[in-house]
Amino acid sequence: MTYYKGMRVNAFGLPVLKYKKQNRIKKKNRKRNFYHTAFSSPFTKDLPKNLILMYDVTEEKKKERDWFRRQLKNFDYIMIQRSIWVGPSPLPKEFLDYVKAIGLSEHLKTFKLAKAYTGKGNNI
């Protein structure tokens, strides 16, 4: 074995470290990743955006909230503010059932618009 400045090094000059068993870093028991179901969009691009969806999901359900935002993007919803989206209606029944199953339904409110949102001017 070769030494450099008092430390053992390999053939490439990289230090060779030996750890005692008690000094090894133990891996923490991590929570298993849970992947939510992905829903395909039943909407076409030309459908009128006539549903406002507002939600307020707590930080404890951050993973579910991020999944929900991605699903709204898949459904061609437009973000007006961080938690206010507008898009076509009605939302698919299986999607709403899943949202209820993961505990987000009590954090959501939907409102049907009298006329479609175009994004031009203040027509809400």
C-alpha positions, 0 to 999 in steps of 0.5 A: 500500500502506498502512503501520501501525507500519512494517509493510505492511497490506492494506485490512482492516488485516492485515499483508502478509508476504512471505517469501523463498524460503529462509525458507519452511517446507518440508513434510516427507515424511509417511508416507501414512495407512494405514487398516485394514479395518473388520469388521462384527459377526457377533454379536447383543447377546444372545450370552453373553460367554464369551471373554477376550482379552488383548493387549500391543501395543508403542508402535511399533504404536499405530495397529494397537492403536487399530484393534484396540480399535475393532474389539473395541468393534464386536464388542460386547466389554467392556473389563475393563482397558485390555488385557483384554476379554471378549466373544462367541466365536468371533472371525470367521476373516477378522478373525483372518487380518487380525490375523495379517497386520498382525502382532498375533497374537503379542501376543494371548491368548484364553481360553474361559470356563466360564460367561458373563461378566455383569459383575455381581460377580466371576464370572470 
